[in-house]
Amino acid sequence: MSDKILIAFHHACDQGDYEVAEELLRILEMMLTRRPVAPDVNRRKNMESLVAAHERLWLLRHPDANES
């Protein structure tokens, strides 16, 4: 399910709907940080994807941050 939420996040970013993208990230973060019932072998990959998504949203909201 987290993959589908991440896809929806990227779609929202592509559409410029940053409020929806932020809410999807919040939901994804809640899913990934709650205590897992079974050991998740993909946890590190999922957390890296979450961090990358946060970075993408930040860069989209702050386009001038890269200019120096």
Backbone as XML, in Angstrom:
<?xml version="1.0"?>
<chain id="A" units="angstrom">
  <residue number="1" name="MET">
    <atom name="N" x="0.813" y="-1.193" z="0.000"/>
    <atom name="CA" x="0.000" y="0.000" z="0.000"/>
    <atom name="C" x="0.855" y="1.256" z="0.000"/>
  </residue>
  <residue number="2" name="SER">
    <atom name="N" x="2.009" y="1.240" z="0.646"/>
    <atom name="CA" x="2.847" y="2.442" z="0.698"/>
    <atom name="C" x="3.330" y="2.853" z="-0.688"/>
  </residue>
  <residue number="3" name="ASP">
    <atom name="N" x="3.553" y="1.882" z="-1.576"/>
    <atom name="CA" x="3.966" y="2.212" z="-2.941"/>
    <atom name="C" x="2.885" y="3.006" z="-3.665"/>
  </residue>
  <residue number="4" name="LYS">
    <atom name="N" x="1.638" y="2.642" z="-3.446"/>
    <atom name="CA" x="0.528" y="3.343" z="-4.094"/>
    <atom name="C" x="0.389" y="4.768" z="-3.562"/>
  </residue>
  <residue number="5" name="ILE">
    <atom name="N" x="0.615" y="4.945" z="-2.273"/>
    <atom name="CA" x="0.559" y="6.290" z="-1.699"/>
    <atom name="C" x="1.701" y="7.134" z="-2.245"/>
  </residue>
  <residue number="6" name="LEU">
    <atom name="N" x="2.875" y="6.543" z="-2.389"/>
    <atom name="CA" x="4.017" y="7.265" z="-2.945"/>
    <atom name="C" x="3.759" y="7.660" z="-4.401"/>
  </residue>
  <residue number="7" name="ILE">
    <atom name="N" x="3.141" y="6.792" z="-5.163"/>
    <atom name="CA" x="2.782" y="7.116" z="-6.548"/>
    <atom name="C" x="1.788" y="8.272" z="-6.569"/>
  </residue>
  <residue number="8" name="ALA">
    <atom name="N" x="0.796" y="8.226" z="-5.678"/>
    <atom name="CA" x="-0.184" y="9.316" z="-5.597"/>
    <atom name="C" x="0.503" y="10.619" z="-5.181"/>
  </residue>
  <residue number="9" name="PHE">
    <atom name="N" x="1.485" y="10.543" z="-4.284"/>
    <atom name="CA" x="2.259" y="11.725" z="-3.879"/>
    <atom name="C" x="2.939" y="12.354" z="-5.087"/>
  </residue>
  <residue number="10" name="HIS">
    <atom name="N" x="3.643" y="11.543" z="-5.870"/>
    <atom name="CA" x="4.355" y="12.070" z="-7.040"/>
    <atom name="C" x="3.372" y="12.646" z="-8.066"/>
  </residue>
  <residue number="11" name="HIS">
    <atom name="N" x="2.227" y="12.025" z="-8.201"/>
    <atom name="CA" x="1.212" y="12.547" z="-9.113"/>
    <atom name="C" x="0.720" y="13.918" z="-8.633"/>
  </residue>
  <residue number="12" name="ALA">
    <atom name="N" x="0.483" y="14.047" z="-7.334"/>
    <atom name="CA" x="0.054" y="15.334" z="-6.777"/>
    <atom name="C" x="1.128" y="16.399" z="-7.002"/>
  </residue>
  <residue number="13" name="CYS">
    <atom name="N" x="2.399" y="16.028" z="-6.825"/>
    <atom name="CA" x="3.500" y="16.970" z="-7.088"/>
    <atom name="C" x="3.506" y="17.385" z="-8.553"/>
  </residue>
  <residue number="14" name="ASP">
    <atom name="N" x="3.347" y="16.426" z="-9.438"/>
    <atom name="CA" x="3.341" y="16.713" z="-10.874"/>
    <atom name="C" x="2.197" y="17.660" z="-11.241"/>
  </residue>
  <residue number="15" name="GLN">
    <atom name="N" x="1.083" y="17.564" z="-10.514"/>
    <atom name="CA" x="-0.081" y="18.408" z="-10.771"/>
    <atom name="C" x="0.011" y="19.747" z="-10.040"/>
  </residue>
  <residue number="16" name="GLY">
    <atom name="N" x="1.042" y="19.906" z="-9.212"/>
    <atom name="CA" x="1.208" y="21.147" z="-8.462"/>
    <atom name="C" x="0.300" y="21.252" z="-7.247"/>
  </residue>
  <residue number="17" name="ASP">
    <atom name="N" x="-0.279" y="20.155" z="-6.817"/>
    <atom name="CA" x="-1.159" y="20.150" z="-5.646"/>
    <atom name="C" x="-0.340" y="19.765" z="-4.415"/>
  </residue>
  <residue number="18" name="TYR">
    <atom name="N" x="0.387" y="20.743" z="-3.894"/>
    <atom name="CA" x="1.332" y="20.475" z="-2.814"/>
    <atom name="C" x="0.653" y="20.184" z="-1.478"/>
  </residue>
  <residue number="19" name="GLU">
    <atom name="N" x="-0.550" y="20.706" z="-1.263"/>
    <atom name="CA" x="-1.263" y="20.398" z="-0.017"/>
    <atom name="C" x="-1.639" y="18.925" z="0.037"/>
  </residue>
  <residue number="20" name="VAL">
    <atom name="N" x="-2.118" y="18.397" z="-1.071"/>
    <atom name="CA" x="-2.456" y="16.971" z="-1.134"/>
    <atom name="C" x="-1.183" y="16.142" z="-0.999"/>
  </residue>
  <residue number="21" name="ALA">
    <atom name="N" x="-0.114" y="16.556" z="-1.672"/>
    <atom name="CA" x="1.159" y="15.836" z="-1.585"/>
    <atom name="C" x="1.647" y="15.785" z="-0.143"/>
  </residue>
  <residue number="22" name="GLU">
    <atom name="N" x="1.537" y="16.900" z="0.557"/>
    <atom name="CA" x="1.971" y="16.943" z="1.958"/>
    <atom name="C" x="1.134" y="16.009" z="2.834"/>
  </residue>
  <residue number="23" name="GLU">
    <atom name="N" x="-0.154" y="15.980" z="2.603"/>
    <atom name="CA" x="-1.026" y="15.091" z="3.382"/>
    <atom name="C" x="-0.709" y="13.622" z="3.094"/>
  </residue>
  <residue number="24" name="LEU">
    <atom name="N" x="-0.452" y="13.302" z="1.836"/>
    <atom name="CA" x="-0.074" y="11.933" z="1.491"/>
    <atom name="C" x="1.237" y="11.540" z="2.166"/>
  </residue>
  <residue number="25" name="LEU">
    <atom name="N" x="2.190" y="12.471" z="2.238"/>
    <atom name="CA" x="3.446" y="12.191" z="2.937"/>
    <atom name="C" x="3.208" y="11.952" z="4.417"/>
  </residue>
  <residue number="26" name="ARG">
    <atom name="N" x="2.317" y="12.729" z="5.001"/>
    <atom name="CA" x="2.001" y="12.559" z="6.419"/>
    <atom name="C" x="1.442" y="11.157" z="6.665"/>
  </residue>
  <residue number="27" name="ILE">
    <atom name="N" x="0.554" y="10.716" z="5.799"/>
    <atom name="CA" x="-0.036" y="9.379" z="5.927"/>
    <atom name="C" x="1.027" y="8.306" z="5.727"/>
  </residue>
  <residue number="28" name="LEU">
    <atom name="N" x="1.866" y="8.487" z="4.720"/>
    <atom name="CA" x="2.937" y="7.517" z="4.460"/>
    <atom name="C" x="3.896" y="7.438" z="5.641"/>
  </residue>
  <residue number="29" name="GLU">
    <atom name="N" x="4.245" y="8.585" z="6.195"/>
    <atom name="CA" x="5.142" y="8.604" z="7.350"/>
    <atom name="C" x="4.514" y="7.882" z="8.539"/>
  </residue>
  <residue number="30" name="MET">
    <atom name="N" x="3.219" y="8.094" z="8.768"/>
    <atom name="CA" x="2.524" y="7.409" z="9.851"/>
    <atom name="C" x="2.589" y="5.892" z="9.647"/>
  </residue>
  <residue number="31" name="MET">
    <atom name="N" x="2.378" y="5.455" z="8.412"/>
    <atom name="CA" x="2.413" y="4.023" z="8.118"/>
    <atom name="C" x="3.795" y="3.428" z="8.352"/>
  </residue>
  <residue number="32" name="LEU">
    <atom name="N" x="4.835" y="4.172" z="7.990"/>
    <atom name="CA" x="6.193" y="3.634" z="8.063"/>
    <atom name="C" x="6.797" y="3.713" z="9.452"/>
  </residue>
  <residue number="33" name="THR">
    <atom name="N" x="6.301" y="4.622" z="10.279"/>
    <atom name="CA" x="6.908" y="4.788" z="11.602"/>
    <atom name="C" x="6.167" y="4.050" z="12.706"/>
  </residue>
  <residue number="34" name="ARG">
    <atom name="N" x="4.951" y="3.597" z="12.424"/>
    <atom name="CA" x="4.264" y="2.843" z="13.472"/>
    <atom name="C" x="4.932" y="1.486" z="13.641"/>
  </residue>
  <residue number="35" name="ARG">
    <atom name="N" x="4.708" y="0.901" z="14.759"/>
    <atom name="CA" x="5.348" y="-0.378" z="15.091"/>
    <atom name="C" x="4.876" y="-1.476" z="14.142"/>
  </residue>
  <residue number="36" name="PRO">
    <atom name="N" x="5.787" y="-2.092" z="13.408"/>
    <atom name="CA" x="5.382" y="-3.146" z="12.461"/>
    <atom name="C" x="4.958" y="-4.419" z="13.189"/>
  </residue>
  <residue number="37" name="VAL">
    <atom name="N" x="3.974" y="-5.094" z="12.618"/>
    <atom name="CA" x="3.507" y="-6.362" z="13.173"/>
    <atom name="C" x="4.526" y="-7.457" z="12.865"/>
  </residue>
  <residue number="38" name="ALA">
    <atom name="N" x="5.040" y="-7.447" z="11.649"/>
    <atom name="CA" x="6.045" y="-8.430" z="11.230"/>
    <atom name="C" x="7.301" y="-7.672" z="10.790"/>
  </residue>
  <residue number="39" name="PRO">
    <atom name="N" x="8.450" y="-8.297" z="10.876"/>
    <atom name="CA" x="9.680" y="-7.628" z="10.425"/>
    <atom name="C" x="9.569" y="-7.230" z="8.950"/>
  </residue>
  <residue number="40" name="ASP">
    <atom name="N" x="9.929" y="-5.999" z="8.664"/>
    <atom name="CA" x="9.828" y="-5.484" z="7.293"/>
    <atom name="C" x="11.228" y="-5.390" z="6.697"/>
  </residue>
  <residue number="41" name="VAL">
    <atom name="N" x="11.505" y="-6.248" z="5.738"/>
    <atom name="CA" x="12.835" y="-6.274" z="5.127"/>
    <atom name="C" x="13.072" y="-5.056" z="4.238"/>
  </residue>
  <residue number="42" name="ASN">
    <atom name="N" x="12.005" y="-4.367" z="3.847"/>
    <atom name="CA" x="12.130" y="-3.198" z="2.980"/>
    <atom name="C" x="12.076" y="-1.884" z="3.762"/>
  </residue>
  <residue number="43" name="ARG">
    <atom name="N" x="12.168" y="-1.945" z="5.066"/>
    <atom name="CA" x="12.009" y="-0.735" z="5.887"/>
    <atom name="C" x="13.005" y="0.351" z="5.504"/>
  </residue>
  <residue number="44" name="ARG">
    <atom name="N" x="14.263" y="0.003" z="5.333"/>
    <atom name="CA" x="15.268" y="1.016" z="4.991"/>
    <atom name="C" x="14.956" y="1.653" z="3.639"/>
  </residue>
  <residue number="45" name="LYS">
    <atom name="N" x="14.613" y="0.848" z="2.667"/>
    <atom name="CA" x="14.256" y="1.365" z="1.337"/>
    <atom name="C" x="13.047" y="2.284" z="1.427"/>
  </residue>
  <residue number="46" name="ASN">
    <atom name="N" x="12.048" y="1.883" z="2.207"/>
    <atom name="CA" x="10.854" y="2.699" z="2.374"/>
    <atom name="C" x="11.173" y="4.027" z="3.052"/>
  </residue>
  <residue number="47" name="MET">
    <atom name="N" x="12.037" y="4.002" z="4.056"/>
    <atom name="CA" x="12.408" y="5.235" z="4.740"/>
    <atom name="C" x="13.208" y="6.149" z="3.809"/>
  </residue>
  <residue number="48" name="GLU">
    <atom name="N" x="14.073" y="5.573" z="2.985"/>
    <atom name="CA" x="14.827" y="6.377" z="2.013"/>
    <atom name="C" x="13.880" y="7.019" z="0.999"/>
  </residue>
  <residue number="49" name="SER">
    <atom name="N" x="12.867" y="6.296" z="0.583"/>
    <atom name="CA" x="11.872" y="6.842" z="-0.340"/>
    <atom name="C" x="11.096" y="7.978" z="0.315"/>
  </residue>
  <residue number="50" name="LEU">
    <atom name="N" x="10.783" y="7.832" z="1.592"/>
    <atom name="CA" x="10.072" y="8.875" z="2.326"/>
    <atom name="C" x="10.919" y="10.141" z="2.418"/>
  </residue>
  <residue number="51" name="VAL">
    <atom name="N" x="12.191" y="9.987" z="2.734"/>
    <atom name="CA" x="13.088" y="11.142" z="2.820"/>
    <atom name="C" x="13.207" y="11.821" z="1.456"/>
  </residue>
  <residue number="52" name="ALA">
    <atom name="N" x="13.352" y="11.044" z="0.402"/>
    <atom name="CA" x="13.449" y="11.608" z="-0.945"/>
    <atom name="C" x="12.168" y="12.354" z="-1.323"/>
  </residue>
  <residue number="53" name="ALA">
    <atom name="N" x="11.030" y="11.830" z="-0.906"/>
    <atom name="CA" x="9.758" y="12.497" z="-1.193"/>
    <atom name="C" x="9.662" y="13.824" z="-0.453"/>
  </residue>
  <residue number="54" name="HIS">
    <atom name="N" x="10.083" y="13.841" z="0.802"/>
    <atom name="CA" x="10.105" y="15.094" z="1.559"/>
    <atom name="C" x="11.017" y="16.112" z="0.873"/>
  </residue>
  <residue number="55" name="GLU">
    <atom name="N" x="12.165" y="15.648" z="0.415"/>
    <atom name="CA" x="13.097" y="16.534" z="-0.272"/>
    <atom name="C" x="12.484" y="17.089" z="-1.560"/>
  </residue>
  <residue number="56" name="ARG">
    <atom name="N" x="11.809" y="16.238" z="-2.327"/>
    <atom name="CA" x="11.181" y="16.707" z="-3.559"/>
    <atom name="C" x="10.140" y="17.785" z="-3.275"/>
  </residue>
  <residue number="57" name="LEU">
    <atom name="N" x="9.298" y="17.547" z="-2.284"/>
    <atom name="CA" x="8.263" y="18.525" z="-1.959"/>
    <atom name="C" x="8.893" y="19.841" z="-1.503"/>
  </residue>
  <residue number="58" name="TRP">
    <atom name="N" x="9.935" y="19.767" z="-0.691"/>
    <atom name="CA" x="10.598" y="20.982" z="-0.219"/>
    <atom name="C" x="11.176" y="21.763" z="-1.400"/>
  </residue>
  <residue number="59" name="LEU">
    <atom name="N" x="11.833" y="21.062" z="-2.317"/>
    <atom name="CA" x="12.427" y="21.730" z="-3.476"/>
    <atom name="C" x="11.360" y="22.351" z="-4.380"/>
  </residue>
  <residue number="60" name="LEU">
    <atom name="N" x="10.224" y="21.693" z="-4.509"/>
    <atom name="CA" x="9.138" y="22.252" z="-5.309"/>
    <atom name="C" x="8.572" y="23.508" z="-4.662"/>
  </residue>
  <residue number="61" name="ARG">
    <atom name="N" x="8.519" y="23.528" z="-3.353"/>
    <atom name="CA" x="7.975" y="24.685" z="-2.635"/>
    <atom name="C" x="9.002" y="25.812" z="-2.498"/>
  </residue>
  <residue number="62" name="HIS">
    <atom name="N" x="10.272" y="25.510" z="-2.658"/>
    <atom name="CA" x="11.347" y="26.499" z="-2.525"/>
    <atom name="C" x="12.249" y="26.455" z="-3.761"/>
  </residue>
  <residue number="63" name="PRO">
    <atom name="N" x="11.729" y="26.817" z="-4.913"/>
    <atom name="CA" x="12.515" y="26.686" z="-6.148"/>
    <atom name="C" x="13.772" y="27.566" z="-6.188"/>
  </residue>
  <residue number="64" name="ASP">
    <atom name="N" x="13.791" y="28.635" z="-5.422"/>
    <atom name="CA" x="14.955" y="29.520" z="-5.419"/>
    <atom name="C" x="16.060" y="29.074" z="-4.484"/>
  </residue>
  <residue number="65" name="ALA">
    <atom name="N" x="15.835" y="28.031" z="-3.706"/>
    <atom name="CA" x="16.813" y="27.571" z="-2.718"/>
    <atom name="C" x="18.087" y="27.040" z="-3.368"/>
  </residue>
  <residue number="66" name="ASN">
    <atom name="N" x="17.993" y="26.538" z="-4.585"/>
    <atom name="CA" x="19.172" y="26.001" z="-5.267"/>
    <atom name="C" x="20.043" y="27.092" z="-5.873"/>
  </residue>
  <residue number="67" name="GLU">
    <atom name="N" x="19.507" y="28.278" z="-6.018"/>
    <atom name="CA" x="20.272" y="29.372" z="-6.624"/>
    <atom name="C" x="21.143" y="30.030" z="-5.574"/>
  </residue>
  <residue number="68" name="SER">
    <atom name="N" x="22.432" y="30.132" z="-5.867"/>
    <atom name="CA" x="23.357" y="30.805" z="-4.961"/>
    <atom name="C" x="24.367" y="31.607" z="-5.739"/>
  </residue>
</chain>
